[in-house]
């Protein structure tokens, strides 16, 4: 199944919109004034100074604390890279040695289990199938050789409710994953489980547990798209468990749980001794329901978030951070565009999307415990938000606990007071307002 016309149109449109985000401050001045309201809390300039890309990326990684060296993301240069790992639609054409991305990854890791970065060049085309990068591997760069991100598409159409038997047939019907392969354990973990369904994490098209992953100039999609109804159908496009992941000019397309940023061990169990860091730059992320989610420290810089109405979900939303209560940083959105399609923003649109909600993982309805239950953290700053969103009440009740959103607007407030939500805005421009 290829990317739908709607998704491809969104991807092509993104180039213009992302560039627009770079200069939004020239289009108008922010009308947001601190402290805001309990439904729409706004940071002041002194408070916002604590939330920069540098401060986020200095926290976490190998431990759950500030790192002395921090992390400054640097994109590995691919121009002129001479790599034996070239993937193309037809072997032997334009230097292609492999026709599936996983084949190239397996070959690279069979030669170098760890050490210096391995580059995998992907020629223009659509590649159907799972791509798994195991823990402990050498850092991997997957880069598209096309003129734009939408010329190289990695896609698969699985959802959380798929049975393990159906997963095995879809993911490794031709022996894509075999015992002895470095990523075999990832496939086998999903394929051999005793549950009726595989769960959201195993639905990912691209799944990396390795540190230092870099994706550049390509599209990662979950092609399930609108083949389902408006109910809950988690279907991940990209799942990241490894530290220091960098996305540059990448389109991540799906519907529910499109991008899953995770901190877990090789058995997919959450860990609290470290904290995954992710940096996304000049990219597009599209979906409709909690489509950026997970427990990680993530910075989104010059990114377009595009919310789709095509499935008609009851409540569309972008962000669903799962931030441990004792962790000060979750997601930072900076110099970005938050847009929606005509179902939210067109003439006669029947509903508005929300920006997001906290995920109170592990808490039943009414069971939120301040200081114990995760309390999602997010700052959206210096960005442009269009009329697709409920601008006066942009945040929803928390998932699982159904805790009503409550922002802290007290004088001398503690921005990490777990008695309140930690979803903030600062200096954003609302499109269409003068």
N, C-alpha and C positions, 0 to 999 in steps of 0.2 A: 504494500500500500504506500503510495507516495503522499507527500505533504499536501493537505487540502488547499484549494484555491484561497480560502480565507487565511490560513496560516502563512502561506507563501506571500500573499499580499501584505500581511503584517510585517513579515521579515523584510521585504523590499522597501516598504514605507519607512522602516526604522532608521535607515541611514540618514534621512533628512531630519527625523525627529530627534535623534541622538545629537546631531550637530546643533540643532536648535537649543538643546539643553545647555550647550557650552556657553551660550550667550544670553541666557534667559534674563540675567540681571540687567541687560540693556533694554529689555522689553517693558519693564515696569518695576516699581518698588514694592517691597513686601508691605502688606497691611497688618501683619501679625505682630501683636503687642503682648509682652509678658505681663502677668503670668497666664493669661488666657482664661479659660473656664475649666470647670471640672470635666466637661466633655471634650474640651479642646485645649489641653495645657500647652503653653508656649514657653520656651526657654528665653532668658535674657542673655545679653552678650557675654557676661561673665560666666554664666552657667554653660553656654554653648562652647566656650573656650576649652572645656574639658573633653569635648567630643569632636576629635579630628581623626583623620586617617592614621596619623602617626600614633596617637594615644591608643586607638583600637588595636593596631597591629603590633604594638609593643607588649600587649597583654596576651597571655596564653601560650599556645604551642606546646612545648614539652612539659609545662606545669601550668597550674591555674594561678598565675601571679604575673606581675610585670617583669619582663625580661630586660636585662641590662642592655643587650644589644638590639632588642626589638627585631622588627622585620621590615625591610624596605623592598617591596616587590620590584624585581627587574626582569623584564621579558627577555628570554634567551633569543638571540638573533637567528633567524632561519634563512635569511638571504644568503645564497651561495653555499648552504650546508650540503655537504656530500655525505649522504646517508644511503646505506644499502637497503633500508626499509622503506620501500615505496609501494603504496597501495593504489591500485587503479581498477577500473571496470573490467579490463582485459589484460591478462598477464602478458608481458613482453611488449606492450604498447607504451610509449613514452617512459620507459624505464621501470614499469610496474613489475614487481616481483611477487606481489600478493594481490588477491582479489577481495580479501576480508581483513579488516583492521585487526581483529584478534590474532590472525595468523602472523602479522608483522610484530605485534606485541610479544607473542610467544617466542618468535625467533630472536627478537632483541634480548629478551630476558634469559633465553637459553645460553646466550653468549656472555651476558653481563648481568648477574643477579643484583648487583649493587654497584655503586661508584658513580662515574660521570654520567651526565645526561645523555639519554638516547632520543634521537629525533626520528619521528615517523611521519613521512610526507604522504599526504592523501590527495590524489588527483581528483578533479571535478567528477561528480557522480553521486548517486544515492546508494548507500550501503545499509542493507537491512540485517540486523542482528545485534546481539549484546556485545558490549566491549567492556572487559573487566581488567583492572590493573591491581595486582595483589599488594598487600602490605610488605614492606621490606625491599621493594624493588628499587632499581635505579630510578632517578627522576625521569619522567617521560614527557616529551613534547609531541603532541599531536597537532599538526598544522595543515590547513587546507591550502592547496596550490592554486585555487581559483582566484578570480579577480574580486570576489566578494564572498561573504560568509555563507550566502545561500547557494553557492555552487557546489559545496561539499556538504552532504547531509548524512548524518548517522542517525538511524531511526529504527524503532521497534514499537509494537503496539500491545504491551501487556498492562494489566491492571492488578490491583491488590487482591481481588477476589478470585484470580485464576488458581486452579488446582495445581499441585505439584506435578502431576502427570502431564497436564497441558503445558506447563512451564518447560518441562524436559523436552517435549516435542518441539516447542517453539524455539528454544534457545540452543539446543545441541542435537538436533535431529540428524545432522551430518557429521557428528563428532567434532564440533568446534571446541568442546572442552573434554579432555581425556585425563585419566589418572596420570600423574607425572608432570602435567602442565602446572606452571606456577599459580595460575588462577583457578585450578581445578577445585580447590577448597571452597571458593566463593560460589561457584555453580553448584557444587554438591550440597552446600549448606541450604540452598533454596530448594534443590531438587529432591532432597531426601527427608525433608521435614514431615512430621506426622500430622500437621494441621490440615484442615480442609482447603485452606488458601495460602498463598505464598506471602501475603502482606505487602505493604507499600514499598519497603526497601528493596525487595527482590524484583519489582516491576521496572527498575531503572534500565534505560537503554545503555548509558555509560555509567559505570560504577568504579570508583577508584578508592582503594584503601592505602595507596602509596603516597608518600610525601613528595612534594615538589612537582605535582602535575601541572602542566601548562597546556591550555587549549587555545588555539589561535586560528582565526579566519575560517570558521566552520559553523555548522548548525547541528545541534543535538536535539532530537525530537522524540516525544512519545506519540506515535501516530494513532493511538486510540481515538483521540479527538472527540468528534461529535457522534461517534457510533454508539454512544451510550445515552441514557436518559439524563435528567437533571439531578439525579440523586448523587450519593457519595460514591465516587469512582476514582480513588487515588491511583495515579498513573504517572510515575516519575520519569522524567527525561534524563536528568543528570543527578547522580548521587555522589557526594564527596565525603569521605571519612578521614583522609590524610591531611596533614598540616601543609601550609604554604602552597595552596592551590591558587593559580592565577589564570583568569580568563581574559583574553583580549580579542575584541571584535568577534564575539561568539553570540549566536542566537540560540536560546534555550526555549523550546516551544512545547506546549502541552495544554492541559486544562487544570486538573486538581493535583497539587503537590508537584508541580513541574520541576522545581529545583529543591533538592533535599540536601541540606548541609548538616553533617552529622559528626558527633564525637563518640566513636564506639570502638570496641576491640575487634579482632578478626572473627569473632563469633556474633558480631552485630549486637553486642550487649553494651549499653551505655557505660562510659567510664568517667570518673570525676578527677582523675589524677593529671589529665592534660586537657587541652582545649583547642580544637581545630581552628585555623585561621585561613580565610579565603579573601581574595581581592578580585573584583570584577570591574573591568574598565571598558568603556566604549562598546557596550553590548546591548542586546535586547532580550528581555525575559517576558514571555506571554503566557497567560493562563486565565482561570476564572475563579478558583476557590483555594484559598490558602496556598497560593502557588509559589511562594518563597517561604520555606519552613525548615525547622531543624534546630539542633543545639550546636551552635558554632559562633565564632567571632567573624563577622563578614562585613567588608566595606564595598559598597557599590558606588562607583565613581564614573559620572557621565554614562549612566545606564538609562534606557527606556524600559519602563514597566508598563505593559499594554494589557488591559483587562478586556476579556472577550465576553460577549453576551449570548453567543450562539447556542449554548446548551440551556440557557434559561435557568441557571441555578438560583435557589431561593435567596442567597446572600453572597454576592461576589466579593472577594477580598484579596489583597495582595499578600500581606505579610502575616506569618504565624510563627513568631520566634519562640523557642523553648530555651529560655535562659535560666540557668541555675540561680536560686535566690541570692547566693553569696557572690555572684559574678557581676561586675559593674558594666560589662560590655556585651552586647548582642549584635545588632545590625546597625550600620551607619549608611545612610543614603545621602550623597552629596553631589551637587551640580548635575542633577538628573531630571528626567521628564516622567511624570506619572500620567498616563493617558488611558482612554477607553474608547471602545467603538461606538457606533451610532445607537446601539441598544441602550446605552447609558447617557450619551451626550447629544443625540440627535433630536430633531423636532418630535415632540410627543413621546419621548422616552418614558417608560413606565416606572423605572427604578433607577437608583443610584448605587454604585459600588461603595464599599468601605475600604479604607486604607489597610486595615488589618485588625488583629486581635492577639492577645496572649494565648499561649497554649499551656494550660495548667495540667501538665502531664502527670498522671497518677492520682489525680483528685476526682472523685465522683461529684455529682451535682451537690453544691453547697459545701464541698469538702476542702476548699482552699485553706491552707494553713500558712500564715505569713511567716516567712523565714525558712520554711521547709519546702513548700511546693514551688516548682519553677515559676518565675515571674518575668515574662518576656520583656526584653529591653530593646528599644529601637529609637533612633533619632533620624528624622528626615529634615535636612537643612539645605538652604541655598539652592532650592530646586523649584521646578514649575509643576503645578498640579492643575489639571483641567477640570471642567465641569462634570466629568463622569462620576465624581465622588461626592458623597455627602459631606460637605465642607464644614458644617457646623457640628456634626456628630460623626466623625470619620472612623471612630474605633468601635468595634463590636464587643459583646460580652465574651469572656474567655471560653475557649474550648474546654470540654470535659466538665469543669466545675460550674460553668455558666455564671461565673462571677461578673456582676455588672461592672462596666468600665468606670473607673474613678481616678481622675487625675489630681495630682497634688498641686494646689495653688496657694498654699500657706506661705506667709512671710518666712524667709530664712529656711526654706524647705530643704529636706534631705532628698536628693534626687534618686536615691536608692532605698527609700523607705518602702518596705515590702507590704505595708498596709495599703499602698496605692499601686496603680498601674505605672509602668515605666515606658510609655509610648509618647514621644515628644515631637514637637516641630519647632523650627527656628528659621526665620528669614525666608520663608517660601513665598513665591509669587503665584497667585491664583489666576489662571488664564482667563482673560476676558474682563478682569477688573482693572480699573484705572487707578 
